[in-house]
């Protein structure tokens, strides 16, 4: 059979399937080119239709044997190598696995291969089964013999230790469960909670005082919010934050008055979001969040007497026949005047400062954010993009991972005529391993879905920095003012790689980080490993929860689905992926050209879709998604997370590679797929030509030298 022309073999297979062998499937017998177990060679078994019973499978397998003849190649004979050398041979195998036991012919062959074959003739296995070593387990040797001769040995099942279902963790079952409390927030105008608090202060306390024990009509806004937060019947109010509105004599009070009288009118760019009409509390809140002055979080700007005046206006409207809508409108208009009237009062009380003190205040408050549309802002954006890439010498001490404020500070210090920036305010975006980081990701992952009304203005797709800025209000967190969120290109990409903490992949990843190349030029990225590693100062790994040893997949490579279930689970916990258009999983030895990747994905953005990228064969299960690059829209990944448990229980994934599992799972859950045959250039699929000018990914290139050689060839092709 190994010497038959490919068309003859294909015709025999097609005929055998057509004549009733519907419970068998195509599987490539070609071995993994380089033999490494992390490579996802995916000529996988594709299950057929109909009842899945051992008896039917046996009949089907017999039918195949009767149709295309027996294979007389033995695992212990060198002649079996001819079998592996035929690039066209595709065998039909049953989807049932069986690990040989003592007394069976397969068991004898496996034991011979383990005890004598690989010891006396290691060269027999180097090409055919490079994943087999003298120390390999029984199942790995059986997988090798299965590859050589399916009639001698069945597909081995994975070692039991690797299939312990009680240790399989889907994404919701993290190793570390974070018991978080929702962050505090003082209700603001427009929040449902704000309206409820006002109602409690004006009506509830008078009509149902028993519902507000310990409170009176003179209690503060925050005290009423606490009461509503603790009321089981009310779900609209979060826990209020501790607060203090500055009073005359406080240093903060002086800062606020100066900002209202001089800072905002003279330097509006320093006070983004504020105006001459902003209330005292709004200015204090701005100074608190930006770190200007010594201000704490202010309390809500609510004056009960003014609310009562508004209520009187409502009563008058009602007596005059106005409807409920008119009454509510009158109340809203009256409430809107509270802040501005209070501002006028405080402004007059402050008076004018002496010139010397004004200069001192200006010096303290000189930091400011760059305003979109200004030359400063444009210079920063250019520097973070093309500037640092094309002219790195212009930006000493900075790199692709430097913050917006880092670039602003450099431009400020250079003070080039026509290209100046104000001094940036102090900022710090939380990093992996910090308490604030865990808090932000918890809010994105669980807090917002549980109580969306507590997070007005935020949703699951909010940027990390937006959430961190909100958490600054809570003095129980360690969150500081975050740095400005960088601009993203459309469609935005969240990319990740999984690599082992030992071996060539560590150095390969470090080399890519140093150059900001590959996945490290995506809008956001993360790397996962079996250990927490400081790859560079800016990049650390997320740790994948430990798994038992990896078994053998249907094609003889690593059955790594369990590991990647946990990897996808870690990604779910990180939560940042939700803000993006696409999530990209790339192998460390895949050369990724991000801008090309965007152009390939753009037509499919916004859909519940994943990308198939390899048509190595024609037949059931092809094309498919090769694991060197897995591109899932955020909608598709959300579909996976919602149905992952179903895939785990309903699919026979234990002997699959992770890419086969993900594709099958998404198909089962209703996600659509699109095929792009030029998305990848993969030597495990149809070949990698780094100079083709088309593909977005080339694979595999396992050393930094060959990786960057391909990268340079591909990027030079782009420039020409």
C-alpha positions in Angstrom: 0.0 0.0 0.0 2.9 2.4 0.8 4.0 2.1 -2.8 0.6 2.6 -4.4 0.1 5.9 -6.4 -1.8 8.5 -4.3 -4.9 8.5 -6.6 -5.3 4.8 -6.1 -5.1 5.1 -2.4 -7.5 8.1 -2.3 -10.0 6.2 -4.6 -9.9 3.2 -2.4 -10.6 5.2 0.7 -13.4 7.2 -1.0 -15.0 4.0 -2.2 -14.8 2.3 1.2 -16.4 5.3 2.9 -19.0 5.6 0.2 -19.9 1.9 0.7 -20.8 2.2 4.3 -17.7 2.8 6.4 -19.3 5.9 7.9 -17.8 5.4 11.4 -14.2 5.7 10.3 -12.2 8.9 9.6 -9.3 10.2 7.7 -6.1 10.7 9.6 -2.8 11.6 8.1 0.0 9.1 8.7 2.6 11.7 7.8 4.7 12.3 10.9 5.3 15.7 12.4 8.2 17.2 10.4 10.4 18.2 13.3 9.0 15.8 15.9 8.6 18.3 18.7 5.6 17.6 20.9 4.5 21.3 21.0 4.0 21.5 17.3 0.3 21.2 16.4 0.4 19.0 13.4 -3.3 18.6 12.8 -4.1 15.8 10.4 -6.6 14.8 13.1 -9.2 12.1 13.3 -12.5 13.4 12.2 -15.4 11.5 13.6 -18.1 10.2 11.3 -21.8 10.2 11.7 -24.1 7.6 13.2 -24.1 5.5 16.4 -20.7 5.2 18.1 -20.5 1.6 19.3 -17.4 -0.6 19.4 -19.1 -3.3 17.4 -20.0 -0.9 14.5 -16.5 0.5 14.6 -15.0 -3.0 14.4 -17.2 -3.8 11.4 -16.2 -0.5 9.7 -12.6 -1.1 10.3 -12.9 -4.6 8.9 -14.6 -3.2 5.8 -11.7 -0.9 5.3 -9.3 -3.7 5.6 -11.2 -5.8 3.1 -11.4 -2.9 0.7 -7.8 -1.7 0.7 -5.9 -4.7 1.9 -3.9 -5.5 5.0 -0.7 -3.7 5.9 2.0 -6.2 6.6 4.6 -3.9 8.1 5.7 -4.7 11.6 6.9 -2.2 14.2 10.1 -4.1 14.8 11.2 -4.2 11.2 13.1 -1.4 9.4 10.9 -1.9 6.4 8.2 -0.1 8.3 10.0 3.1 7.6 8.8 2.9 4.0 5.3 3.5 5.4 6.3 6.8 6.9 8.1 8.1 3.8 5.0 8.0 1.6 3.7 11.6 1.7 0.3 10.6 0.2 -0.7 7.8 2.5 -3.8 8.6 4.4 -5.2 5.8 6.5 -8.7 5.2 7.8 -8.9 4.6 11.5 -11.6 4.1 14.0 -12.2 6.8 16.7 -12.0 4.3 19.5 -8.9 4.1 21.6 -7.5 1.1 23.4 -4.3 0.7 25.4 -2.8 -2.8 24.8 -2.8 -5.2 27.7 -0.6 -8.2 28.4 -1.4 -11.2 26.2 -2.3 -9.1 23.1 0.0 -9.0 20.0 0.2 -5.2 20.3 1.4 -5.5 23.8 4.3 -7.8 22.8 5.3 -5.4 20.0 5.2 -2.4 22.3 7.3 -4.2 24.9 9.8 -5.3 22.3 10.1 -1.7 21.0 10.6 -0.4 24.6 13.1 -3.0 25.7 15.0 -3.9 22.5 14.0 -1.9 19.5 14.9 1.6 20.6 18.0 0.4 22.4 19.4 -1.6 19.5 18.1 0.5 16.6 17.4 4.1 17.8 17.7 5.3 14.2 14.4 3.4 13.3 12.5 5.8 15.6 14.4 9.1 15.0 12.5 9.8 11.8 9.3 7.9 12.2 8.6 8.7 15.9 11.0 11.4 17.1 8.8 12.0 20.1 9.8 8.5 21.5 12.7 8.3 23.8 14.1 5.3 25.8 12.4 6.7 28.8 9.0 7.2 27.1 5.9 5.6 28.5 4.1 2.6 27.2 1.4 4.7 25.5 3.9 6.7 23.6 5.5 3.6 22.2 2.1 2.3 21.3 1.3 5.5 19.5 4.5 5.1 17.5 3.5 1.6 16.4 0.0 2.8 15.7 1.5 5.4 13.3 3.6 2.8 11.7 0.9 0.1 11.4 -2.7 0.7 12.4 -3.5 -3.0 12.0 -0.9 -4.1 14.6 -1.9 -1.6 17.4 -5.0 0.5 18.0 -4.8 4.2 19.0 -3.6 4.2 22.6 -5.6 6.0 25.2 -3.8 8.6 27.3 -2.3 7.7 30.6 -5.0 7.7 33.2 -3.2 10.3 35.2 -3.6 12.7 32.4 -7.3 12.1 32.1 -8.4 12.5 35.7 -11.6 14.4 35.1 -11.7 15.6 38.7 -8.6 17.7 37.9 -10.0 19.2 34.7 -10.6 22.8 35.3 -12.7 25.0 33.1 -12.2 28.7 33.2 -14.5 29.4 36.1 -12.6 26.9 38.3 -9.4 28.8 38.9 -6.7 27.5 41.3 -7.0 30.7 43.3 -10.5 32.0 43.9 -10.4 35.8 44.7 -13.0 36.7 47.2 -13.6 40.4 46.2 -15.8 43.1 47.5 -17.3 45.5 45.0 -15.4 48.8 45.1 -17.1 51.8 46.6 -18.6 54.6 44.7 -20.5 57.7 45.7 -23.6 57.9 43.5 -23.6 60.7 40.9 -26.3 62.5 39.0 -27.6 60.2 36.4 -27.1 57.0 38.5 -30.2 55.2 39.6 -28.8 55.2 43.0 -28.5 59.0 43.1 -32.3 59.3 42.4 -33.0 56.7 45.1 -30.9 58.5 47.7 -32.6 61.9 46.9 -36.0 60.2 47.3 -35.0 58.7 50.6 -33.7 62.0 51.9 -36.7 64.0 50.9 -39.6 61.5 51.1 -38.5 58.2 52.5 -37.2 59.5 55.9 -40.5 61.4 56.4 -42.9 58.6 55.3 -41.0 55.5 56.4 -38.5 56.6 59.1 -38.4 53.0 60.4 -36.6 52.0 57.2 -33.7 54.3 58.0 -32.7 53.6 61.6 -30.3 56.1 63.0 -30.9 58.6 60.3 -32.6 62.0 60.4 -33.6 64.6 57.8 -30.2 66.2 58.4 -28.1 63.0 57.7 -25.7 63.2 54.8 -26.1 61.8 51.3 -23.5 59.1 52.0 -25.3 58.0 55.1 -28.5 57.5 53.2 -26.6 55.6 50.5 -25.2 53.3 53.1 -28.7 52.6 54.3 -29.8 51.7 50.8 -26.7 49.6 50.2 -27.5 47.6 53.3 -31.2 47.3 52.4 -31.9 43.8 50.9 -34.9 45.1 49.0 -32.7 47.7 47.2 -30.1 46.6 44.7 -29.3 49.9 42.9 -26.8 51.4 45.4 -23.1 50.4 45.8 -21.2 50.9 49.0 -20.3 54.6 49.2 -16.7 55.6 49.7 -15.2 57.4 52.6 -15.1 61.1 51.7 -14.4 64.6 53.0 -15.2 67.8 51.3 -12.6 70.4 52.0 -13.5 73.4 54.2 -12.0 76.8 54.7 -8.6 76.4 56.4 -7.8 73.1 54.6 -4.9 73.2 52.2 -7.1 71.4 49.7 -9.7 74.2 50.0 -7.1 76.7 48.9 -6.1 74.6 45.9 -9.8 74.3 44.8 -10.5 78.0 45.1 -7.3 78.9 43.2 -8.2 76.4 40.5 -11.7 77.9 40.2 -10.6 81.5 40.2 -7.4 81.4 38.2 -6.3 77.9 37.1 -9.3 76.9 35.0 -9.9 80.3 33.3 -6.2 80.8 32.6 -5.1 77.2 31.9 -8.1 75.2 30.8 -5.9 72.5 29.2 -4.6 71.7 32.7 -8.2 70.8 33.8 -9.6 68.5 31.2 -13.3 67.9 31.8 -13.8 71.0 34.0 -15.1 74.4 33.1 -15.8 77.8 34.8 -19.2 76.3 35.9 -17.8 73.2 37.6 -18.8 72.8 41.2 -16.4 72.9 44.1 -16.8 69.1 44.6 -16.1 68.5 40.9 -12.8 70.5 41.1 -11.8 68.8 44.3 -12.5 65.4 42.8 -10.3 66.3 39.8 -7.5 67.4 42.0 -7.8 64.2 44.0 -7.7 61.9 41.0 -4.9 63.8 39.3 -2.8 64.1 42.4 -2.7 67.9 42.3 -2.7 69.3 45.8 -3.5 67.4 48.9 -7.2 66.7 48.3 -9.2 63.7 49.4 -12.3 62.4 47.7 -15.1 64.9 48.2 -18.6 64.0 49.4 -21.7 64.4 47.2 -22.7 68.1 46.5 -26.2 67.9 47.9 -27.9 70.7 49.9 -31.1 69.5 51.5 -32.5 73.0 51.8 -32.2 73.4 48.1 -33.8 70.0 47.5 -36.7 71.1 49.8 -37.0 74.3 47.7 -37.2 72.1 44.6 -39.9 69.9 46.3 -41.9 73.1 47.1 -41.7 74.0 43.4 -43.0 70.5 42.6 -45.9 70.9 45.0 -46.8 74.2 43.4 -46.7 72.6 39.9 -48.8 69.8 41.1 -51.4 72.1 42.6 -51.4 74.0 39.3 -52.3 70.8 37.5 -48.9 69.8 36.2 -48.3 66.1 35.7 -45.7 63.8 37.2 -43.3 64.4 34.3 -43.4 68.2 34.9 -42.8 67.7 38.6 -39.8 65.5 38.0 -38.5 68.0 35.5 -38.8 70.8 38.0 -36.9 68.8 40.6 -34.1 67.9 38.1 -33.7 71.6 37.1 -33.5 72.7 40.7 -30.9 70.0 41.5 -28.7 71.1 38.6 -28.4 74.5 40.2 -26.9 73.2 43.4 -23.3 72.9 42.3 -23.0 76.3 40.6 -24.6 78.2 43.5 -22.3 76.5 45.9 -19.3 77.4 43.7 -20.3 81.1 43.7 -20.5 81.1 47.5 -17.1 79.5 48.0 -15.5 81.6 45.3 -16.5 84.8 47.0 -15.3 83.5 50.3 -11.9 82.7 48.9 -11.1 86.2 47.6 -8.0 86.9 45.6 -4.7 85.5 46.6 -1.5 87.4 47.0 0.7 87.1 43.8 3.4 85.1 45.6 1.0 82.5 46.9 -0.7 82.3 43.4 2.7 81.6 41.8 3.3 78.8 44.4 -0.1 77.2 43.7 0.6 77.4 39.9 3.9 75.7 40.4 2.2 72.9 42.4 -0.5 72.5 39.8 1.5 72.8 36.6 1.2 69.1 35.5 -1.5 68.5 32.9 -2.6 65.8 30.5 -2.0 66.3 26.8 -5.2 67.4 25.0 -6.3 65.6 21.8 -6.0 67.8 18.8 -3.0 69.8 20.2 0.5 69.5 18.7 1.7 68.0 22.0 -0.8 65.2 21.7 0.1 64.5 18.1 3.8 64.4 18.9 3.2 61.9 21.6 1.0 59.6 19.4 3.6 59.8 16.6 6.4 58.9 19.0 4.6 55.9 20.5 3.9 54.6 16.9 6.1 55.3 14.0 8.6 57.5 15.9 10.0 54.9 18.2 10.0 52.3 15.4 11.7 54.3 12.8 13.8 56.7 14.8 14.5 55.1 18.2 17.5 57.5 18.8 15.1 60.4 19.1 13.6 58.8 22.2 16.5 57.9 24.5 15.5 55.7 27.4 12.0 54.8 25.9 10.7 51.8 24.0 7.5 50.5 22.6 6.3 49.7 26.1 6.8 53.2 27.5 3.7 55.0 28.6 2.0 58.0 27.1 3.3 60.1 30.0 6.8 58.8 29.5 6.8 60.3 26.0 5.1 63.4 27.2 7.8 63.9 29.8 10.6 63.5 27.3 9.0 66.1 24.9 8.4 68.4 27.9 12.0 68.2 29.0 13.3 68.8 25.4 11.2 71.9 25.1 11.7 72.1 21.3 10.2 75.3 19.8 6.9 74.4 18.2 6.9 71.0 19.9 6.3 71.5 23.6 4.2 69.7 26.2 3.2 70.5 29.7 4.7 68.4 32.5 2.7 65.2 32.8 1.0 64.3 36.1 2.2 61.4 38.0 0.5 58.1 37.0 0.9 54.4 37.4 -1.1 51.8 35.6 -1.3 48.7 37.7 0.8 45.8 36.7 0.5 42.0 36.9 1.0 40.8 40.4 -0.2 44.0 42.1 -3.3 44.2 44.2 -4.9 46.9 42.1 -4.4 44.8 38.9 -6.3 41.9 40.5 -9.0 44.3 41.6 -9.4 45.8 38.1 -9.6 42.5 36.4 -12.1 41.2 39.0 -14.4 44.2 38.3 -14.2 43.6 34.5 -14.7 39.8 34.9 -17.3 39.6 37.6 -18.2 42.9 39.2 -19.7 44.7 36.2 -21.8 41.6 35.0 -23.1 41.1 38.6 -24.1 44.8 39.2 -24.0 46.8 35.9 -26.0 49.6 37.6 -23.2 50.1 40.2 -20.7 50.8 37.4 -22.4 53.6 35.4 -20.2 54.5 32.4 -18.3 51.2 32.5 -19.0 47.9 30.9 -17.3 44.6 30.1 -15.5 46.2 27.1 -14.2 49.2 29.1 -10.4 49.8 29.0 -8.3 48.7 32.0 -7.4 52.3 32.7 -11.0 53.4 32.8 -11.8 50.9 35.5 -8.6 51.7 37.5 -9.5 55.4 37.5 -12.9 54.5 39.0 -11.2 52.4 41.7 -9.2 55.3 42.8 -12.2 56.5 44.7 -11.9 53.5 47.0 -9.2 54.0 49.7 -9.4 50.3 50.4 -7.6 49.6 47.1 -4.0 50.5 46.2 -5.0 52.0 42.9 -3.3 55.2 41.7 -4.1 57.4 38.8 -3.6 55.3 35.7 -1.5 56.5 32.8 -3.3 57.5 29.6 -4.5 54.5 27.7 -2.6 54.1 24.4 -4.4 54.4 21.1 -5.4 51.1 19.4 -5.6 50.4 15.7 -8.8 48.9 14.2 -9.5 46.0 14.5 -7.8 45.8 17.8 -5.9 42.6 18.7 -5.2 41.0 22.1 -2.5 38.4 21.5 -1.0 35.7 23.6 1.5 32.9 23.5 2.0 29.8 25.7 5.5 28.6 26.2 7.5 26.3 28.5 9.8 27.8 31.2 12.6 25.5 30.0 14.0 25.2 26.6 14.5 27.3 23.5 11.2 29.1 23.7 12.3 31.4 26.6 15.1 33.0 24.6 12.9 33.2 21.5 10.2 35.1 23.4 12.8 37.4 25.1 14.3 38.3 21.7 10.8 39.2 20.3 10.1 41.3 23.4 13.4 43.2 23.0 12.4 44.2 19.5 8.7 44.7 20.2 8.1 42.2 17.3 5.5 39.5 16.8 2.7 39.4 19.3 4.5 42.2 21.2 3.3 44.7 18.6 -0.3 43.8 19.2 -2.5 46.4 20.9 -2.2 44.3 24.1 -0.6 41.0 24.8 0.2 38.5 27.5 2.4 35.5 27.8 1.6 32.3 29.7 3.9 29.6 31.1 4.1 26.9 33.7 6.0 29.3 35.9 5.8 33.0 36.7 8.8 34.4 34.9 10.1 38.0 34.5 10.7 38.0 30.8 11.8 41.6 30.8 11.1 44.6 33.1 7.9 45.3 31.2 6.7 41.7 30.6 5.9 39.0 33.0 4.2 35.7 32.5 0.8 34.6 33.8 1.1 31.1 35.3 -1.0 28.2 34.0 -2.3 26.0 36.8 -0.3 22.7 36.9 -1.6 19.7 35.0 -0.6 16.1 35.2 1.8 15.0 32.5 0.7 15.4 28.9 -0.4 12.3 27.1 -0.3 11.3 23.5 -2.7 12.7 20.9 -4.2 10.9 18.0 -1.3 12.0 15.8 1.3 11.0 18.3 2.1 14.5 19.4 1.2 16.1 22.8 -2.5 15.7 23.7 -2.4 19.3 25.2 -6.0 20.2 25.2 -6.2 20.1 29.0 -3.2 22.5 29.3 -4.9 24.9 26.9 -8.2 24.7 28.6 -6.4 26.0 31.6 -4.5 28.6 29.5 -7.8 29.9 28.1 -9.1 29.9 31.7 -6.2 32.2 32.8 -7.0 34.5 29.9 -10.6 34.7 31.1 -9.5 35.6 34.5 -7.2 38.4 33.1 -10.3 39.9 31.4 -8.5 42.5 29.3 -9.3 40.6 26.1 -13.0 41.7 26.3 -12.1 45.3 25.2 -10.7 44.1 21.9 -12.1 43.0 18.5 -9.9 39.8 18.2 -8.0 37.4 20.4 -5.0 35.8 18.8 -3.1 32.8 20.1 0.2 32.4 18.4 3.0 29.8 18.9 6.3 31.3 20.1 8.0 30.1 16.9 5.4 31.8 14.7 6.5 35.0 13.0 3.5 37.3 13.3 3.1 40.4 11.2 0.5 42.3 13.1 -0.6 44.9 10.4 -1.0 42.2 7.8 -3.0 40.2 10.3 -5.4 43.1 10.9 -6.0 43.4 7.1 -6.9 39.7 6.9 -9.3 39.9 9.9 -10.9 43.2 9.2 -13.7 41.9 6.8 -14.8 39.5 9.5 -14.7 41.9 12.5 -17.8 42.1 14.6 -19.0 38.6 13.8 -19.1 35.5 16.0 -16.4 33.8 14.0 -13.1 32.0 14.1 -10.6 31.6 11.3 -9.7 28.3 9.5 -6.3 28.7 8.0 -5.1 25.4 6.5 -6.4 23.3 3.6 -3.7 20.6 3.6 -6.1 17.9 2.4 -9.5 17.8 0.9 -12.1 15.7 2.8 -14.0 15.7 6.1 -12.6 18.1 8.6 -10.7 20.3 6.2 -10.0 23.1 6.1 -9.2 23.6 9.8 -7.6 26.0 12.2 -3.9 25.2 12.7 -2.6 25.9 16.1 0.4 28.0 15.0 -2.2 30.9 14.8 -5.7 30.8 16.2 -7.8 33.9 15.5 -11.1 34.2 17.4 -13.3 37.2 17.5 -14.2 38.3 21.0 -17.7 37.2 20.2 -16.5 33.7 19.4 -14.3 33.6 22.5 -17.3 34.7 24.6 -19.3 31.8 23.0 -16.5 29.4 24.1 -16.4 30.7 27.7 -20.2 30.3 28.0 -20.2 26.8 26.6 -16.8 25.4 27.6 -18.2 23.0 30.2 -20.5 21.5 27.5 -17.6 21.0 25.2 -15.6 19.4 28.0 -18.4 16.9 28.8 -19.7 16.2 25.3 -16.6 16.0 23.1 -14.1 13.1 23.2 -11.2 15.5 23.5 -8.8 13.6 25.6 -6.6 12.5 22.7 -6.9 15.7 20.7 -4.5 18.6 20.1 -5.9 21.9 21.5 -6.5 23.5 18.1 -8.8 20.6 17.0 -10.6 20.9 20.3 -11.2 24.6 20.0 -12.5 24.3 16.4 -14.8 21.4 17.3 -16.0 23.2 20.4 -16.8 26.4 18.6 -18.6 24.5 15.8 -20.7 22.7 18.4 -21.6 25.9 20.2 -22.8 27.7 17.0 -19.9 30.0 16.2 -19.2 30.4 12.5 -15.9 29.9 10.7 -14.2 31.6 7.7 -11.4 30.1 5.7 -8.4 32.2 4.7 -5.8 30.1 2.9 -3.3 32.9 2.8 -3.5 33.8 6.5 -0.6 31.6 7.4 2.5 30.2 5.7 3.1 27.1 7.7 5.6 24.4 6.9 3.4 22.0 8.7 0.6 22.9 6.3 1.6 24.0 2.8 4.9 25.6 3.4 6.3 28.9 4.6 7.7 31.5 2.1 8.6 34.6 4.2 8.9 36.6 1.1 5.4 35.9 -0.4 4.2 39.4 0.7 0.8 37.9 1.6 0.7 35.8 4.7 0.4 37.3 8.1 2.1 34.5 10.0 5.1 32.2 9.1 5.9 29.0 11.1 7.9 27.4 12.5 11.2 29.3 13.2 12.7 28.0 16.4 15.7 30.2 16.9 16.0 33.9 17.3 18.3 34.0 14.3 15.9 32.2 11.9 12.9 33.9 13.4 14.2 37.4 12.7 15.7 36.3 9.3 12.1 35.5 8.3 10.8 38.6 9.9 13.2 40.9 8.1 12.5 39.2 4.8 8.7 39.6 5.3 8.9 43.2 6.4 11.3 44.1 3.6 8.7 42.7 1.2 6.1 45.0 2.8 8.4 48.1 2.3 8.9 47.3 -1.3 
